[in-house]
Amino acid sequence: MKQGAQGSAETGTPWAAGPGASAAPGAPAGQARVPQQSGAVRGEHTHSEPPAPRARTVIQRASVRGQILDALRAALVAGDLRPGEVYSAPVLGERFGVSATPVREAMQQLALEGAVEVVPNRGFRVVERGVRELAELAEIRTLIEVPVMLRLARTVPAERWAALRPLAEATVRAASSGCRATYAESDRGFHRAVLSLSGNEQLVRIAEDLHRRAQWPLVGGAPGGRGRAELVADAHEHTALLDALIARDLDVVRALVGEHFAGAAAAG
């Protein structure tokens, strides 16, 4: 992965001059002069134009940062970034073939999410989590998602649930690969699609943040986390959940979601 070259500073439409600015020739007294952009045709109302777009190189840099963030999240879930270990941005940058800057920015985002903590003059330490924290996350997710799914089971028509079948089946394929990071992304995608039917964007955002945190490895746990068989069993619960939602079997929905979260918490 190569990082885009650095571009020039961002530019935009000039602001109108302040009260002390001189008036334009022939303009009424007190009217401030608005500098025209290079190449502007005389008489254009440049003050009403929207700000100029960011330079393409800035977009490329943001894209690199996003890719590094995704790669670091995957490495975290897979256990490649081990709890308690300190990682520096320059070393990780060499690993990904980029400079330290996008890595440092991505790590700062992970720090905001609670995945790592800043170690001054050294880098970032992966947060050590125990079984209790994972159980607490499972409890919170149950309190949030179960009532929402029960409400949706009463109101959402069967055809809309059936439309989510490909996502449920995708989680089974991802689990069959044995890659925990691949399955984690697919798992979040399915739960996000289910909760999105509520129409509550804040709910979806909070639930996904909790879900992501629940996927981080435990301190002292196996580097790969759950094995393939456990991932596949977890994934098949998605298809079973869809069947229960289509049938509007609220008792089964409640039981499946509770077991789904509890099983993930126990496995770590």
C-alpha positions in Angstrom: 0.0 0.0 0.0 1.5 3.3 -1.0 0.8 6.6 0.5 -0.2 9.5 -1.8 2.2 12.4 -2.2 1.7 15.4 -0.1 -0.1 18.3 -1.8 -0.2 22.1 -1.3 -2.1 23.7 1.5 -5.9 23.8 1.3 -7.3 26.9 -0.4 -10.8 28.2 -0.5 -12.9 31.2 -1.5 -11.4 34.3 0.1 -13.4 35.9 2.9 -14.6 39.5 2.5 -12.2 42.0 4.0 -12.9 43.5 7.5 -14.2 46.9 8.4 -10.9 48.6 7.9 -10.4 47.4 4.3 -10.4 50.0 1.5 -13.4 50.3 -0.7 -13.2 49.1 -4.3 -12.8 51.9 -6.9 -16.2 53.4 -7.7 -17.9 51.5 -4.9 -20.1 53.2 -2.3 -18.4 54.4 0.8 -18.0 51.8 3.5 -18.2 48.9 1.1 -15.4 46.5 1.7 -13.4 45.2 -1.3 -13.7 41.4 -2.0 -10.5 40.1 -3.6 -11.3 38.2 -6.8 -9.8 34.7 -7.4 -7.2 34.3 -10.1 -8.9 34.1 -13.5 -12.3 35.4 -12.2 -14.3 37.3 -14.7 -14.8 41.0 -13.7 -18.3 41.4 -12.3 -18.6 37.8 -11.0 -20.1 37.6 -7.5 -17.3 35.5 -6.1 -18.5 36.1 -2.5 -21.5 33.9 -3.1 -19.5 30.9 -4.4 -19.1 27.9 -2.2 -15.6 27.2 -0.8 -13.2 25.5 -3.1 -13.0 21.7 -2.7 -10.2 20.1 -0.8 -7.1 19.2 -2.9 -7.2 15.7 -4.3 -4.0 14.8 -2.3 -5.9 15.5 1.0 -8.6 13.0 -0.1 -5.9 10.4 -0.9 -4.3 10.9 2.5 -7.6 10.4 4.2 -8.1 7.3 2.2 -4.7 5.9 3.3 -5.6 6.7 6.9 -8.9 4.9 6.6 -7.2 1.9 5.1 -4.6 1.8 7.8 -7.4 2.1 10.4 -9.2 -0.9 8.9 -6.0 -2.9 8.8 -5.2 -2.1 12.4 -8.7 -3.1 13.5 -8.3 -6.4 11.7 -4.9 -7.0 13.3 -6.4 -6.2 16.7 -9.3 -8.7 16.3 -7.0 -11.3 14.8 -4.6 -11.0 17.8 -1.7 -9.7 15.7 -1.7 -6.7 18.0 -1.4 -8.3 21.4 -2.9 -6.9 24.6 -0.4 -5.2 26.8 2.2 -4.7 24.0 3.4 -1.3 22.9 3.6 -0.5 19.2 5.2 2.6 17.6 3.8 4.4 14.6 7.2 4.3 12.7 7.5 0.5 13.1 3.9 -0.1 12.1 4.4 2.3 9.2 7.2 0.2 7.9 5.0 -2.8 8.1 2.3 -1.3 6.0 4.6 0.6 3.7 3.5 4.1 4.6 4.9 6.9 6.7 4.2 7.1 10.4 1.7 9.9 10.1 -1.4 8.0 8.9 -0.6 5.2 11.3 -0.4 7.7 14.2 -3.7 9.2 13.2 -5.3 5.8 12.9 -3.9 4.8 16.3 -5.3 8.0 17.8 -8.7 7.0 16.5 -8.3 3.6 18.2 -7.4 5.4 21.4 -10.7 7.3 21.2 -12.5 4.0 20.8 -10.7 2.5 23.8 -8.7 -0.1 22.0 -5.3 1.4 22.7 -3.8 3.9 25.1 -1.1 6.5 24.4 2.3 5.8 25.9 4.3 9.1 25.7 7.5 8.9 23.7 6.9 5.3 23.0 3.7 4.7 21.0 0.4 3.0 21.8 -0.3 0.1 24.2 -3.1 -2.3 23.3 -5.6 -2.3 26.2 -5.7 -5.4 28.3 -9.3 -6.6 28.8 -10.6 -9.3 31.1 -13.6 -11.7 31.1 -15.7 -9.3 33.2 -15.5 -6.5 30.7 -16.6 -8.8 27.9 -19.5 -10.0 30.0 -20.5 -6.4 30.8 -20.5 -5.6 27.1 -22.7 -8.6 26.3 -25.1 -7.5 29.0 -25.4 -4.0 27.6 -25.8 -5.3 24.0 -28.6 -7.6 25.2 -30.4 -4.7 27.0 -30.2 -2.6 23.8 -30.7 -5.0 21.0 -33.2 -7.5 22.4 -36.1 -5.0 22.9 -35.4 -3.5 19.5 -35.5 -6.8 17.7 -38.7 -7.8 19.5 -40.3 -4.6 18.4 -39.1 -5.1 14.9 -40.3 -8.7 14.9 -43.9 -7.4 15.5 -43.8 -4.7 12.8 -41.3 -5.6 10.0 -42.8 -7.6 7.1 -41.4 -11.0 6.3 -40.0 -10.0 2.9 -37.8 -7.4 4.5 -36.3 -10.0 6.8 -35.9 -12.3 3.8 -33.8 -9.6 2.1 -31.2 -9.9 4.8 -30.7 -13.7 4.1 -27.6 -13.0 1.9 -25.9 -11.2 4.8 -26.6 -14.0 7.2 -25.3 -16.5 4.7 -22.2 -14.3 4.2 -21.4 -14.6 7.9 -21.4 -18.4 7.6 -19.0 -18.2 4.6 -16.8 -15.8 6.6 -16.8 -18.1 9.6 -15.9 -21.1 7.4 -12.7 -19.2 6.4 -11.5 -19.5 9.9 -10.3 -15.8 9.8 -11.6 -14.1 12.9 -11.2 -10.6 11.4 -13.1 -11.5 8.3 -15.9 -13.0 10.4 -16.0 -10.0 12.8 -16.6 -7.6 9.9 -19.3 -9.8 8.4 -20.9 -10.2 11.8 -21.1 -6.5 12.4 -22.6 -6.0 9.0 -25.4 -8.4 9.7 -26.3 -6.9 13.1 -26.0 -3.4 11.6 -28.5 -4.3 8.8 -31.0 -5.7 11.3 -30.9 -2.7 13.6 -31.0 -0.3 10.7 -34.6 -1.4 10.2 -35.4 0.6 13.3 -34.6 3.8 11.5 -32.6 5.0 14.6 -29.1 6.0 13.4 -27.9 6.8 16.9 -28.9 3.4 18.1 -27.1 1.7 15.2 -23.9 3.7 15.9 -23.9 3.0 19.6 -24.7 -0.7 19.1 -21.9 -1.1 16.5 -19.4 0.6 18.8 -20.3 -1.9 21.6 -20.1 -4.8 19.1 -16.7 -3.8 17.9 -15.4 -3.6 21.5 -16.8 -7.0 22.2 -14.7 -8.4 19.4 -11.3 -7.3 20.8 -9.2 -10.2 22.2 -8.9 -10.9 25.9 -5.5 -10.7 27.7 -4.0 -14.1 28.0 -6.4 -15.5 25.4 -5.3 -17.5 22.4 -3.9 -15.3 19.5 -6.5 -16.5 17.1 -9.4 -16.3 19.5 -12.3 -18.7 18.8 -11.7 -21.5 16.4 -13.5 -22.2 13.1 -16.1 -24.5 14.5 -17.1 -21.9 17.1 -17.3 -19.1 14.5 -19.4 -21.3 12.2 -21.8 -22.1 15.1 -22.1 -18.5 15.9 -22.8 -17.6 12.3 -25.6 -20.2 12.0 -27.4 -18.4 14.8 -27.9 -15.5 12.4 -29.9 -17.6 10.0 -31.8 -19.1 12.8 -32.6 -15.6 14.1 -33.9 -14.6 10.7 -36.2 -17.6 10.6 -37.6 -16.6 14.0 -38.0 -13.0 13.0 -39.9 -14.0 9.8 -42.1 -16.3 11.9 -42.6 -13.6 14.5 -41.7 -16.1 17.2 -40.7 -13.6 20.0 -39.7 -16.2 22.5 -37.2 -17.8 20.1 -35.9 -14.3 19.1 -35.3 -13.4 22.7 -33.6 -16.7 23.5 -31.4 -16.7 20.3 -30.1 -13.1 20.8 -29.4 -13.7 24.5 -27.5 -17.0 23.7 -25.7 -15.3 20.9 -24.2 -12.6 23.1 -23.6 -14.9 26.0 -21.7 -17.4 23.8 -19.5 -14.7 22.3 -18.7 -13.4 25.8 -17.8 -16.9 27.1 -15.6 -17.6 24.1 -13.7 -14.3 24.2 
